[in-house]
């Protein structure tokens, strides 16, 4: 049976492949069909399917800076939270349901910090993402 460290190492390799994939439809294949996306800063910008996530990626692609780097690590225990119900509501779920699923399905949480160099002399952008 794989350890948590083995699973994280596998996820890290998959994430590297995901980041190297430029075709949005191919990027979408890295998400399960039932995957949901929650946006803390704008809860209405939530997706409830792989297709929804790909559509949002297409919409934001013009705004994604072309160069950047990232770090990836396992979530610390104090980061393993699912926000408040009002933030996750657009997905049709509650925080309690997400937490129950995470425990029942042994989700592995990862934290990705993305630093993008903005085009045309603009400041660098830091985006913090948590995946389960």
FISEZA-616164 format. One record per residue: residue number from 1; residue in one letter; x, z, y of N, C-alpha, C in turn. Coordinates in nm, 3 decimals. Layout:
N
rec i=NUM | aa=a | n.xx=X | n.zz=Z | n.yy=Y | ca.xx=X | ca.zz=Z | ca.yy=Y | c.xx=X | c.zz=Z | c.yy=Y
...
This chain:
132
rec i=1 | aa=x | n.xx=0.084 | n.zz=0.000 | n.yy=-0.117 | ca.xx=0.000 | ca.zz=0.000 | ca.yy=0.000 | c.xx=0.089 | c.zz=0.000 | c.yy=0.124
rec i=2 | aa=x | n.xx=0.049 | n.zz=-0.077 | n.yy=0.223 | ca.xx=0.126 | ca.zz=-0.089 | ca.yy=0.347 | c.xx=0.114 | c.zz=0.037 | c.yy=0.430
rec i=3 | aa=x | n.xx=0.223 | n.zz=0.075 | n.yy=0.493 | ca.xx=0.222 | ca.zz=0.190 | ca.yy=0.584 | c.xx=0.175 | c.zz=0.144 | c.yy=0.722
rec i=4 | aa=x | n.xx=0.145 | n.zz=0.241 | n.yy=0.807 | ca.xx=0.108 | ca.zz=0.209 | ca.yy=0.945 | c.xx=0.220 | c.zz=0.132 | c.yy=1.014
rec i=5 | aa=x | n.xx=0.345 | n.zz=0.172 | n.yy=0.988 | ca.xx=0.459 | ca.zz=0.102 | ca.yy=1.048 | c.xx=0.466 | c.zz=-0.043 | c.yy=1.000
rec i=6 | aa=x | n.xx=0.437 | n.zz=-0.067 | n.yy=0.871 | ca.xx=0.436 | ca.zz=-0.204 | ca.yy=0.818 | c.xx=0.328 | c.zz=-0.288 | c.yy=0.886
rec i=7 | aa=x | n.xx=0.210 | n.zz=-0.230 | n.yy=0.901 | ca.xx=0.100 | ca.zz=-0.301 | ca.yy=0.964 | c.xx=0.135 | c.zz=-0.332 | c.yy=1.109
rec i=8 | aa=x | n.xx=0.192 | n.zz=-0.234 | n.yy=1.181 | ca.xx=0.231 | ca.zz=-0.258 | ca.yy=1.320 | c.xx=0.335 | c.zz=-0.369 | c.yy=1.328
rec i=9 | aa=x | n.xx=0.434 | n.zz=-0.367 | n.yy=1.240 | ca.xx=0.536 | ca.zz=-0.473 | ca.yy=1.242 | c.xx=0.473 | c.zz=-0.610 | c.yy=1.220
rec i=10 | aa=x | n.xx=0.375 | n.zz=-0.618 | n.yy=1.130 | ca.xx=0.305 | ca.zz=-0.743 | ca.yy=1.104 | c.xx=0.226 | c.zz=-0.786 | c.yy=1.229
rec i=11 | aa=x | n.xx=0.157 | n.zz=-0.691 | n.yy=1.291 | ca.xx=0.082 | ca.zz=-0.722 | ca.yy=1.414 | c.xx=0.175 | c.zz=-0.770 | c.yy=1.525
rec i=12 | aa=x | n.xx=0.292 | n.zz=-0.712 | n.yy=1.532 | ca.xx=0.388 | ca.zz=-0.752 | ca.yy=1.634 | c.xx=0.431 | c.zz=-0.897 | c.yy=1.615
rec i=13 | aa=x | n.xx=0.456 | n.zz=-0.936 | n.yy=1.490 | ca.xx=0.492 | ca.zz=-1.075 | ca.yy=1.460 | c.xx=0.377 | c.zz=-1.168 | c.yy=1.495
rec i=14 | aa=x | n.xx=0.256 | n.zz=-1.131 | n.yy=1.459 | ca.xx=0.139 | ca.zz=-1.213 | ca.yy=1.492 | c.xx=0.121 | c.zz=-1.225 | c.yy=1.643
rec i=15 | aa=x | n.xx=0.145 | n.zz=-1.116 | n.yy=1.716 | ca.xx=0.131 | ca.zz=-1.121 | ca.yy=1.861 | c.xx=0.234 | c.zz=-1.215 | c.yy=1.922
rec i=16 | aa=x | n.xx=0.355 | n.zz=-1.216 | n.yy=1.870 | ca.xx=0.458 | ca.zz=-1.308 | ca.yy=1.918 | c.xx=0.413 | c.zz=-1.453 | c.yy=1.897
rec i=17 | aa=x | n.xx=0.352 | n.zz=-1.481 | n.yy=1.783 | ca.xx=0.300 | ca.zz=-1.616 | ca.yy=1.757 | c.xx=0.184 | c.zz=-1.649 | c.yy=1.851
rec i=18 | aa=x | n.xx=0.098 | n.zz=-1.551 | n.yy=1.873 | ca.xx=-0.015 | ca.zz=-1.569 | ca.yy=1.965 | c.xx=0.036 | c.zz=-1.605 | c.yy=2.104
rec i=19 | aa=x | n.xx=0.133 | n.zz=-1.530 | n.yy=2.156 | ca.xx=0.186 | ca.zz=-1.555 | ca.yy=2.290 | c.xx=0.252 | c.zz=-1.692 | c.yy=2.301
rec i=20 | aa=x | n.xx=0.310 | n.zz=-1.741 | n.yy=2.190 | ca.xx=0.378 | ca.zz=-1.871 | ca.yy=2.191 | c.xx=0.280 | c.zz=-1.987 | c.yy=2.178
rec i=21 | aa=x | n.xx=0.155 | n.zz=-1.959 | n.yy=2.145 | ca.xx=0.054 | ca.zz=-2.063 | ca.yy=2.127 | c.xx=-0.010 | c.zz=-2.095 | c.yy=2.262
rec i=22 | aa=x | n.xx=0.003 | n.zz=-2.219 | n.yy=2.306 | ca.xx=-0.050 | ca.zz=-2.256 | ca.yy=2.437 | c.xx=-0.190 | c.zz=-2.317 | c.yy=2.430
rec i=23 | aa=x | n.xx=-0.228 | n.zz=-2.373 | n.yy=2.317 | ca.xx=-0.361 | ca.zz=-2.433 | ca.yy=2.302 | c.xx=-0.465 | c.zz=-2.321 | c.yy=2.289
rec i=24 | aa=x | n.xx=-0.562 | n.zz=-2.320 | n.yy=2.378 | ca.xx=-0.662 | ca.zz=-2.213 | ca.yy=2.380 | c.xx=-0.743 | c.zz=-2.205 | c.yy=2.251
rec i=25 | aa=x | n.xx=-0.781 | n.zz=-2.320 | n.yy=2.193 | ca.xx=-0.858 | ca.zz=-2.316 | ca.yy=2.068 | c.xx=-0.775 | c.zz=-2.257 | c.yy=1.955
rec i=26 | aa=x | n.xx=-0.647 | n.zz=-2.291 | n.yy=1.949 | ca.xx=-0.560 | ca.zz=-2.234 | ca.yy=1.847 | c.xx=-0.537 | c.zz=-2.085 | c.yy=1.872
rec i=27 | aa=x | n.xx=-0.526 | n.zz=-2.046 | n.yy=1.998 | ca.xx=-0.512 | ca.zz=-1.904 | ca.yy=2.030 | c.xx=-0.634 | c.zz=-1.826 | c.yy=1.980
rec i=28 | aa=x | n.xx=-0.750 | n.zz=-1.886 | n.yy=1.991 | ca.xx=-0.872 | ca.zz=-1.819 | ca.yy=1.946 | c.xx=-0.870 | c.zz=-1.784 | c.yy=1.800
rec i=29 | aa=x | n.xx=-0.795 | n.zz=-1.858 | n.yy=1.719 | ca.xx=-0.789 | ca.zz=-1.830 | ca.yy=1.576 | c.xx=-0.720 | c.zz=-1.697 | c.yy=1.545
rec i=30 | aa=x | n.xx=-0.652 | n.zz=-1.640 | n.yy=1.641 | ca.xx=-0.589 | ca.zz=-1.509 | ca.yy=1.621 | c.xx=-0.690 | c.zz=-1.395 | c.yy=1.628
rec i=31 | aa=x | n.xx=-0.812 | n.zz=-1.424 | n.yy=1.676 | ca.xx=-0.918 | ca.zz=-1.324 | ca.yy=1.687 | c.xx=-1.017 | c.zz=-1.342 | c.yy=1.573
rec i=32 | aa=x | n.xx=-1.065 | n.zz=-1.233 | n.yy=1.517 | ca.xx=-1.169 | ca.zz=-1.246 | ca.yy=1.416 | c.xx=-1.296 | c.zz=-1.298 | c.yy=1.483
rec i=33 | aa=x | n.xx=-1.385 | n.zz=-1.364 | n.yy=1.406 | ca.xx=-1.509 | ca.zz=-1.414 | ca.yy=1.467 | c.xx=-1.593 | c.zz=-1.304 | c.yy=1.529
rec i=34 | aa=x | n.xx=-1.581 | n.zz=-1.180 | n.yy=1.480 | ca.xx=-1.661 | ca.zz=-1.068 | ca.yy=1.532 | c.xx=-1.587 | c.zz=-0.988 | c.yy=1.639
rec i=35 | aa=x | n.xx=-1.474 | n.zz=-1.033 | n.yy=1.683 | ca.xx=-1.393 | ca.zz=-0.961 | ca.yy=1.780 | c.xx=-1.469 | c.zz=-0.944 | c.yy=1.911
rec i=36 | aa=x | n.xx=-1.452 | n.zz=-0.830 | n.yy=1.975 | ca.xx=-1.510 | ca.zz=-0.808 | ca.yy=2.108 | c.xx=-1.397 | c.zz=-0.779 | c.yy=2.206
rec i=37 | aa=x | n.xx=-1.422 | n.zz=-0.810 | n.yy=2.331 | ca.xx=-1.324 | ca.zz=-0.786 | ca.yy=2.437 | c.xx=-1.392 | c.zz=-0.703 | c.yy=2.544
rec i=38 | aa=x | n.xx=-1.327 | n.zz=-0.594 | n.yy=2.583 | ca.xx=-1.381 | ca.zz=-0.506 | ca.yy=2.685 | c.xx=-1.285 | c.zz=-0.508 | c.yy=2.802
rec i=39 | aa=x | n.xx=-1.338 | n.zz=-0.529 | n.yy=2.920 | ca.xx=-1.256 | ca.zz=-0.532 | ca.yy=3.041 | c.xx=-1.290 | c.zz=-0.409 | c.yy=3.125
rec i=40 | aa=x | n.xx=-1.197 | n.zz=-0.314 | n.yy=3.132 | ca.xx=-1.225 | ca.zz=-0.190 | ca.yy=3.203 | c.xx=-1.252 | c.zz=-0.210 | c.yy=3.352
rec i=41 | aa=x | n.xx=-1.177 | n.zz=-0.297 | n.yy=3.413 | ca.xx=-1.193 | ca.zz=-0.311 | ca.yy=3.558 | c.xx=-1.318 | c.zz=-0.390 | c.yy=3.596
rec i=42 | aa=x | n.xx=-1.369 | n.zz=-0.468 | n.yy=3.501 | ca.xx=-1.490 | ca.zz=-0.547 | ca.yy=3.527 | c.xx=-1.571 | c.zz=-0.554 | c.yy=3.397
rec i=43 | aa=x | n.xx=-1.650 | n.zz=-0.450 | n.yy=3.366 | ca.xx=-1.722 | ca.zz=-0.445 | ca.yy=3.238 | c.xx=-1.810 | c.zz=-0.567 | c.yy=3.209
rec i=44 | aa=x | n.xx=-1.861 | n.zz=-0.633 | n.yy=3.314 | ca.xx=-1.943 | ca.zz=-0.751 | ca.yy=3.289 | c.xx=-1.861 | c.zz=-0.867 | c.yy=3.235
rec i=45 | aa=x | n.xx=-1.730 | n.zz=-0.857 | n.yy=3.240 | ca.xx=-1.642 | ca.zz=-0.961 | ca.yy=3.190 | c.xx=-1.602 | c.zz=-0.927 | c.yy=3.046
rec i=46 | aa=x | n.xx=-1.701 | n.zz=-0.891 | n.yy=2.966 | ca.xx=-1.681 | ca.zz=-0.856 | ca.yy=2.826 | c.xx=-1.723 | c.zz=-0.975 | c.yy=2.740
rec i=47 | aa=x | n.xx=-1.658 | n.zz=-0.988 | n.yy=2.627 | ca.xx=-1.693 | ca.zz=-1.095 | ca.yy=2.533 | c.xx=-1.735 | c.zz=-1.031 | c.yy=2.401
rec i=48 | aa=x | n.xx=-1.834 | n.zz=-1.090 | n.yy=2.336 | ca.xx=-1.885 | ca.zz=-1.035 | ca.yy=2.211 | c.xx=-1.855 | c.zz=-1.122 | c.yy=2.090
rec i=49 | aa=x | n.xx=-1.766 | n.zz=-1.220 | n.yy=2.108 | ca.xx=-1.730 | ca.zz=-1.308 | ca.yy=1.997 | c.xx=-1.598 | c.zz=-1.377 | c.yy=2.026
rec i=50 | aa=x | n.xx=-1.541 | n.zz=-1.436 | n.yy=1.924 | ca.xx=-1.419 | ca.zz=-1.515 | ca.yy=1.940 | c.xx=-1.440 | c.zz=-1.625 | c.yy=2.043
rec i=51 | aa=x | n.xx=-1.555 | n.zz=-1.693 | n.yy=2.035 | ca.xx=-1.583 | ca.zz=-1.804 | ca.yy=2.127 | c.xx=-1.589 | c.zz=-1.756 | c.yy=2.271
rec i=52 | aa=x | n.xx=-1.646 | n.zz=-1.638 | n.yy=2.293 | ca.xx=-1.653 | ca.zz=-1.582 | ca.yy=2.427 | c.xx=-1.515 | c.zz=-1.551 | c.yy=2.482
rec i=53 | aa=x | n.xx=-1.428 | n.zz=-1.496 | n.yy=2.398 | ca.xx=-1.292 | ca.zz=-1.466 | ca.yy=2.440 | c.xx=-1.219 | c.zz=-1.594 | c.yy=2.477
rec i=54 | aa=x | n.xx=-1.233 | n.zz=-1.698 | n.yy=2.395 | ca.xx=-1.167 | ca.zz=-1.826 | ca.yy=2.424 | c.xx=-1.218 | c.zz=-1.884 | c.yy=2.555
rec i=55 | aa=x | n.xx=-1.347 | n.zz=-1.873 | n.yy=2.578 | ca.xx=-1.403 | ca.zz=-1.925 | ca.yy=2.704 | c.xx=-1.342 | c.zz=-1.852 | c.yy=2.824
rec i=56 | aa=x | n.xx=-1.331 | n.zz=-1.719 | n.yy=2.815 | ca.xx=-1.268 | ca.zz=-1.644 | ca.yy=2.924 | c.xx=-1.122 | c.zz=-1.683 | c.yy=2.941
rec i=57 | aa=x | n.xx=-1.053 | n.zz=-1.708 | n.yy=2.831 | ca.xx=-0.913 | ca.zz=-1.752 | ca.yy=2.841 | c.xx=-0.905 | c.zz=-1.886 | c.yy=2.912
rec i=58 | aa=x | n.xx=-0.997 | n.zz=-1.976 | n.yy=2.880 | ca.xx=-0.999 | ca.zz=-2.106 | ca.yy=2.949 | c.xx=-1.023 | c.zz=-2.089 | c.yy=3.099
rec i=59 | aa=x | n.xx=-1.120 | n.zz=-2.004 | n.yy=3.134 | ca.xx=-1.152 | ca.zz=-1.982 | ca.yy=3.274 | c.xx=-1.036 | c.zz=-1.922 | c.yy=3.352
rec i=60 | aa=x | n.xx=-0.961 | n.zz=-1.832 | n.yy=3.289 | ca.xx=-0.853 | ca.zz=-1.764 | ca.yy=3.361 | c.xx=-0.719 | c.zz=-1.833 | c.yy=3.346
rec i=61 | aa=x | n.xx=-0.711 | n.zz=-1.937 | n.yy=3.266 | ca.xx=-0.583 | ca.zz=-2.003 | ca.yy=3.237 | c.xx=-0.513 | c.zz=-2.051 | c.yy=3.364
rec i=62 | aa=x | n.xx=-0.589 | n.zz=-2.102 | n.yy=3.459 | ca.xx=-0.526 | ca.zz=-2.149 | ca.yy=3.582 | c.xx=-0.462 | c.zz=-2.037 | c.yy=3.662
rec i=63 | aa=x | n.xx=-0.509 | n.zz=-1.913 | n.yy=3.638 | ca.xx=-0.457 | ca.zz=-1.800 | ca.yy=3.713 | c.xx=-0.344 | c.zz=-1.728 | c.yy=3.642
rec i=64 | aa=x | n.xx=-0.317 | n.zz=-1.765 | n.yy=3.518 | ca.xx=-0.212 | ca.zz=-1.698 | ca.yy=3.441 | c.xx=-0.077 | c.zz=-1.754 | c.yy=3.483
rec i=65 | aa=x | n.xx=0.011 | n.zz=-1.669 | n.yy=3.535 | ca.xx=0.143 | ca.zz=-1.717 | ca.yy=3.573 | c.xx=0.217 | c.zz=-1.775 | c.yy=3.454
rec i=66 | aa=x | n.xx=0.306 | n.zz=-1.867 | n.yy=3.480 | ca.xx=0.369 | ca.zz=-1.943 | ca.yy=3.373 | c.xx=0.484 | c.zz=-1.870 | c.yy=3.305
rec i=67 | aa=x | n.xx=0.546 | n.zz=-1.775 | n.yy=3.370 | ca.xx=0.660 | ca.zz=-1.707 | ca.yy=3.310 | c.xx=0.629 | c.zz=-1.558 | c.yy=3.301
rec i=68 | aa=x | n.xx=0.685 | n.zz=-1.496 | n.yy=3.200 | ca.xx=0.666 | ca.zz=-1.353 | ca.yy=3.188 | c.xx=0.725 | c.zz=-1.297 | c.yy=3.061
rec i=69 | aa=x | n.xx=0.717 | n.zz=-1.168 | n.yy=3.048 | ca.xx=0.763 | ca.zz=-1.101 | ca.yy=2.927 | c.xx=0.670 | c.zz=-0.983 | c.yy=2.898
rec i=70 | aa=x | n.xx=0.686 | n.zz=-0.924 | n.yy=2.782 | ca.xx=0.597 | ca.zz=-0.815 | ca.yy=2.743 | c.xx=0.668 | c.zz=-0.717 | c.yy=2.652
rec i=71 | aa=x | n.xx=0.610 | n.zz=-0.599 | n.yy=2.641 | ca.xx=0.652 | ca.zz=-0.502 | ca.yy=2.541 | c.xx=0.529 | c.zz=-0.470 | c.yy=2.457
rec i=72 | aa=x | n.xx=0.550 | n.zz=-0.432 | n.yy=2.333 | ca.xx=0.440 | ca.zz=-0.395 | ca.yy=2.244 | c.xx=0.484 | c.zz=-0.271 | c.yy=2.166
rec i=73 | aa=x | n.xx=0.392 | n.zz=-0.177 | n.yy=2.153 | ca.xx=0.422 | ca.zz=-0.054 | ca.yy=2.081 | c.xx=0.292 | c.zz=0.005 | c.yy=2.026
rec i=74 | aa=x | n.xx=0.302 | n.zz=0.095 | n.yy=1.929 | ca.xx=0.181 | ca.zz=0.163 | ca.yy=1.881 | c.xx=0.123 | c.zz=0.251 | c.yy=1.991
rec i=75 | aa=x | n.xx=-0.009 | n.zz=0.267 | n.yy=1.989 | ca.xx=-0.072 | ca.zz=0.358 | ca.yy=2.085 | c.xx=-0.034 | c.zz=0.502 | c.yy=2.053
rec i=76 | aa=x | n.xx=-0.014 | n.zz=0.581 | n.yy=2.158 | ca.xx=0.003 | ca.zz=0.725 | ca.yy=2.140 | c.xx=-0.135 | c.zz=0.785 | c.yy=2.114
rec i=77 | aa=x | n.xx=-0.139 | n.zz=0.902 | n.yy=2.057 | ca.xx=-0.267 | ca.zz=0.967 | ca.yy=2.028 | c.xx=-0.353 | c.zz=0.983 | c.yy=2.153
rec i=78 | aa=x | n.xx=-0.290 | n.zz=1.013 | n.yy=2.268 | ca.xx=-0.368 | ca.zz=1.034 | ca.yy=2.390 | c.xx=-0.419 | c.zz=0.904 | c.yy=2.451
rec i=79 | aa=x | n.xx=-0.375 | n.zz=0.789 | n.yy=2.398 | ca.xx=-0.423 | ca.zz=0.659 | ca.yy=2.447 | c.xx=-0.533 | c.zz=0.600 | c.yy=2.358
rec i=80 | aa=x | n.xx=-0.561 | n.zz=0.663 | n.yy=2.248 | ca.xx=-0.658 | ca.zz=0.610 | ca.yy=2.153 | c.xx=-0.799 | c.zz=0.650 | c.yy=2.196
rec i=81 | aa=x | n.xx=-0.845 | n.zz=0.589 | n.yy=2.305 | ca.xx=-0.978 | ca.zz=0.617 | ca.yy=2.359 | c.xx=-1.053 | c.zz=0.486 | c.yy=2.377
rec i=82 | aa=x | n.xx=-1.184 | n.zz=0.495 | n.yy=2.381 | ca.xx=-1.267 | ca.zz=0.375 | ca.yy=2.390 | c.xx=-1.353 | c.zz=0.369 | c.yy=2.515
rec i=83 | aa=x | n.xx=-1.309 | n.zz=0.437 | n.yy=2.619 | ca.xx=-1.377 | ca.zz=0.431 | ca.yy=2.748 | c.xx=-1.517 | c.zz=0.494 | c.yy=2.741
rec i=84 | aa=x | n.xx=-1.587 | n.zz=0.483 | n.yy=2.850 | ca.xx=-1.721 | ca.zz=0.541 | ca.yy=2.859 | c.xx=-1.825 | c.zz=0.436 | c.yy=2.818
rec i=85 | aa=x | n.xx=-1.943 | n.zz=0.483 | n.yy=2.789 | ca.xx=-2.049 | ca.zz=0.392 | ca.yy=2.745 | c.xx=-2.080 | c.zz=0.283 | c.yy=2.846
rec i=86 | aa=x | n.xx=-2.072 | n.zz=0.314 | n.yy=2.976 | ca.xx=-2.103 | ca.zz=0.212 | ca.yy=3.076 | c.xx=-2.001 | c.zz=0.098 | c.yy=3.075
rec i=87 | aa=x | n.xx=-1.877 | n.zz=0.128 | n.yy=3.038 | ca.xx=-1.774 | ca.zz=0.023 | ca.yy=3.032 | c.xx=-1.791 | c.zz=-0.064 | c.yy=2.909
rec i=88 | aa=x | n.xx=-1.826 | n.zz=-0.006 | n.yy=2.794 | ca.xx=-1.839 | ca.zz=-0.084 | ca.yy=2.671 | c.xx=-1.978 | c.zz=-0.141 | c.yy=2.649
rec i=89 | aa=x | n.xx=-2.076 | n.zz=-0.100 | n.yy=2.731 | ca.xx=-2.215 | ca.zz=-0.144 | ca.yy=2.714 | c.xx=-2.233 | c.zz=-0.295 | c.yy=2.707
rec i=90 | aa=x | n.xx=-2.160 | n.zz=-0.377 | n.yy=2.787 | ca.xx=-2.181 | ca.zz=-0.522 | ca.yy=2.778 | c.xx=-2.151 | c.zz=-0.581 | c.yy=2.640
rec i=91 | aa=x | n.xx=-2.081 | n.zz=-0.507 | n.yy=2.556 | ca.xx=-2.053 | ca.zz=-0.556 | ca.yy=2.420 | c.xx=-2.167 | c.zz=-0.522 | c.yy=2.324
rec i=92 | aa=x | n.xx=-2.264 | n.zz=-0.442 | n.yy=2.371 | ca.xx=-2.374 | ca.zz=-0.400 | ca.yy=2.284 | c.xx=-2.337 | c.zz=-0.280 | c.yy=2.198
rec i=93 | aa=x | n.xx=-2.224 | n.zz=-0.217 | n.yy=2.227 | ca.xx=-2.177 | ca.zz=-0.102 | ca.yy=2.150 | c.xx=-2.169 | c.zz=0.021 | c.yy=2.239
rec i=94 | aa=x | n.xx=-2.142 | n.zz=0.135 | n.yy=2.178 | ca.xx=-2.116 | ca.zz=0.258 | ca.yy=2.253 | c.xx=-1.975 | c.zz=0.304 | c.yy=2.218
rec i=95 | aa=x | n.xx=-1.922 | n.zz=0.394 | n.yy=2.299 | ca.xx=-1.789 | ca.zz=0.450 | ca.yy=2.272 | c.xx=-1.788 | c.zz=0.521 | c.yy=2.137
rec i=96 | aa=x | n.xx=-1.895 | n.zz=0.593 | n.yy=2.107 | ca.xx=-1.902 | ca.zz=0.666 | ca.yy=1.980 | c.xx=-1.900 | c.zz=0.572 | c.yy=1.861
rec i=97 | aa=x | n.xx=-1.972 | n.zz=0.460 | n.yy=1.871 | ca.xx=-1.973 | ca.zz=0.361 | ca.yy=1.761 | c.xx=-1.834 | c.zz=0.302 | c.yy=1.743
rec i=98 | aa=x | n.xx=-1.768 | n.zz=0.268 | n.yy=1.853 | ca.xx=-1.633 | ca.zz=0.214 | ca.yy=1.843 | c.xx=-1.538 | c.zz=0.314 | c.yy=1.777
rec i=99 | aa=x | n.xx=-1.547 | n.zz=0.440 | n.yy=1.818 | ca.xx=-1.460 | ca.zz=0.542 | ca.yy=1.760 | c.xx=-1.490 | c.zz=0.560 | c.yy=1.611
rec i=100 | aa=x | n.xx=-1.618 | n.zz=0.562 | n.yy=1.573 | ca.xx=-1.655 | ca.zz=0.574 | ca.yy=1.432 | c.xx=-1.598 | c.zz=0.458 | c.yy=1.351
rec i=101 | aa=x | n.xx=-1.613 | n.zz=0.336 | n.yy=1.403 | ca.xx=-1.559 | ca.zz=0.218 | ca.yy=1.332 | c.xx=-1.408 | c.zz=0.226 | c.yy=1.320
rec i=102 | aa=x | n.xx=-1.342 | n.zz=0.269 | n.yy=1.427 | ca.xx=-1.195 | ca.zz=0.279 | ca.yy=1.426 | c.xx=-1.148 | c.zz=0.374 | c.yy=1.317
rec i=103 | aa=x | n.xx=-1.216 | n.zz=0.488 | n.yy=1.304 | ca.xx=-1.179 | ca.zz=0.585 | ca.yy=1.201 | c.xx=-1.213 | c.zz=0.534 | c.yy=1.062
rec i=104 | aa=x | n.xx=-1.333 | n.zz=0.481 | n.yy=1.045 | ca.xx=-1.377 | ca.zz=0.433 | ca.yy=0.913 | c.xx=-1.293 | c.zz=0.316 | c.yy=0.862
rec i=105 | aa=x | n.xx=-1.249 | n.zz=0.229 | n.yy=0.955 | ca.xx=-1.175 | ca.zz=0.108 | ca.yy=0.917 | c.xx=-1.024 | c.zz=0.123 | c.yy=0.938
rec i=106 | aa=x | n.xx=-0.979 | n.zz=0.244 | n.yy=0.975 | ca.xx=-0.836 | ca.zz=0.271 | ca.yy=0.995 | c.xx=-0.771 | c.zz=0.172 | c.yy=1.092
rec i=107 | aa=x | n.xx=-0.831 | n.zz=0.155 | n.yy=1.209 | ca.xx=-0.775 | ca.zz=0.064 | ca.yy=1.308 | c.xx=-0.638 | c.zz=0.111 | c.yy=1.352
rec i=108 | aa=x | n.xx=-0.549 | n.zz=0.016 | n.yy=1.373 | ca.xx=-0.417 | ca.zz=0.043 | ca.yy=1.428 | c.xx=-0.420 | c.zz=0.002 | c.yy=1.574
rec i=109 | aa=x | n.xx=-0.393 | n.zz=0.096 | n.yy=1.663 | ca.xx=-0.395 | ca.zz=0.065 | ca.yy=1.805 | c.xx=-0.258 | c.zz=0.022 | c.yy=1.854
rec i=110 | aa=x | n.xx=-0.257 | n.zz=-0.078 | n.yy=1.939 | ca.xx=-0.132 | ca.zz=-0.124 | ca.yy=1.999 | c.xx=-0.148 | c.zz=-0.131 | c.yy=2.151
rec i=111 | aa=x | n.xx=-0.038 | n.zz=-0.110 | n.yy=2.219 | ca.xx=-0.035 | ca.zz=-0.120 | ca.yy=2.365 | c.xx=0.060 | c.zz=-0.233 | c.yy=2.401
rec i=112 | aa=x | n.xx=0.013 | n.zz=-0.326 | n.yy=2.481 | ca.xx=0.094 | ca.zz=-0.436 | ca.yy=2.528 | c.xx=0.098 | c.zz=-0.428 | c.yy=2.680
rec i=113 | aa=x | n.xx=0.218 | n.zz=-0.424 | n.yy=2.735 | ca.xx=0.236 | ca.zz=-0.434 | ca.yy=2.880 | c.xx=0.292 | c.zz=-0.572 | c.yy=2.908
rec i=114 | aa=x | n.xx=0.221 | n.zz=-0.649 | n.yy=2.989 | ca.xx=0.261 | ca.zz=-0.786 | ca.yy=3.023 | c.xx=0.308 | c.zz=-0.790 | c.yy=3.167
rec i=115 | aa=x | n.xx=0.428 | n.zz=-0.840 | n.yy=3.187 | ca.xx=0.478 | ca.zz=-0.862 | ca.yy=3.322 | c.xx=0.486 | c.zz=-1.012 | c.yy=3.343
rec i=116 | aa=x | n.xx=0.411 | n.zz=-1.062 | n.yy=3.438 | ca.xx=0.409 | ca.zz=-1.205 | ca.yy=3.467 | c.xx=0.472 | c.zz=-1.229 | c.yy=3.603
rec i=117 | aa=x | n.xx=0.561 | n.zz=-1.324 | n.yy=3.609 | ca.xx=0.616 | ca.zz=-1.367 | ca.yy=3.736 | c.xx=0.515 | c.zz=-1.464 | c.yy=3.797
rec i=118 | aa=x | n.xx=0.460 | n.zz=-1.426 | n.yy=3.908 | ca.xx=0.360 | ca.zz=-1.511 | ca.yy=3.971 | c.xx=0.429 | c.zz=-1.635 | c.yy=4.029
rec i=119 | aa=x | n.xx=0.358 | n.zz=-1.744 | n.yy=4.027 | ca.xx=0.411 | ca.zz=-1.870 | ca.yy=4.078 | c.xx=0.422 | c.zz=-1.866 | c.yy=4.231
rec i=120 | aa=x | n.xx=0.502 | n.zz=-1.954 | n.yy=4.283 | ca.xx=0.515 | ca.zz=-1.977 | ca.yy=4.427 | c.xx=0.554 | c.zz=-1.851 | c.yy=4.506
rec i=121 | aa=x | n.xx=0.649 | n.zz=-1.776 | n.yy=4.453 | ca.xx=0.704 | ca.zz=-1.663 | ca.yy=4.526 | c.xx=0.614 | c.zz=-1.541 | c.yy=4.539
rec i=122 | aa=x | n.xx=0.505 | n.zz=-1.535 | n.yy=4.464 | ca.xx=0.416 | ca.zz=-1.419 | ca.yy=4.470 | c.xx=0.477 | c.zz=-1.306 | c.yy=4.388
rec i=123 | aa=x | n.xx=0.425 | n.zz=-1.185 | n.yy=4.406 | ca.xx=0.477 | ca.zz=-1.068 | ca.yy=4.337 | c.xx=0.451 | c.zz=-1.074 | c.yy=4.187
rec i=124 | aa=x | n.xx=0.530 | n.zz=-0.999 | n.yy=4.114 | ca.xx=0.511 | ca.zz=-0.988 | ca.yy=3.969 | c.xx=0.382 | c.zz=-0.912 | c.yy=3.942
rec i=125 | aa=x | n.xx=0.316 | n.zz=-0.945 | n.yy=3.832 | ca.xx=0.189 | ca.zz=-0.884 | ca.yy=3.795 | c.xx=0.209 | c.zz=-0.807 | c.yy=3.664
rec i=126 | aa=x | n.xx=0.160 | n.zz=-0.683 | n.yy=3.658 | ca.xx=0.164 | ca.zz=-0.604 | ca.yy=3.535 | c.xx=0.021 | c.zz=-0.589 | c.yy=3.485
rec i=127 | aa=x | n.xx=-0.001 | n.zz=-0.629 | n.yy=3.359 | ca.xx=-0.132 | ca.zz=-0.615 | ca.yy=3.295 | c.xx=-0.111 | c.zz=-0.528 | c.yy=3.171
rec i=128 | aa=x | n.xx=-0.191 | n.zz=-0.423 | n.yy=3.160 | ca.xx=-0.183 | ca.zz=-0.331 | ca.yy=3.047 | c.xx=-0.300 | c.zz=-0.360 | c.yy=2.954
rec i=129 | aa=x | n.xx=-0.269 | n.zz=-0.386 | n.yy=2.827 | ca.xx=-0.373 | ca.zz=-0.423 | ca.yy=2.730 | c.xx=-0.362 | c.zz=-0.332 | c.yy=2.608
rec i=130 | aa=x | n.xx=-0.475 | n.zz=-0.287 | n.yy=2.559 | ca.xx=-0.479 | ca.zz=-0.211 | ca.yy=2.434 | c.xx=-0.560 | c.zz=-0.291 | c.yy=2.333
rec i=131 | aa=x | n.xx=-0.503 | n.zz=-0.304 | n.yy=2.213 | ca.xx=-0.567 | ca.zz=-0.375 | ca.yy=2.104 | c.xx=-0.591 | c.zz=-0.280 | c.yy=1.988
rec i=132 | aa=x | n.xx=-0.701 | n.zz=-0.302 | n.yy=1.916 | ca.xx=-0.725 | ca.zz=-0.231 | ca.yy=1.792 | c.xx=-0.758 | c.zz=-0.331 | c.yy=1.685
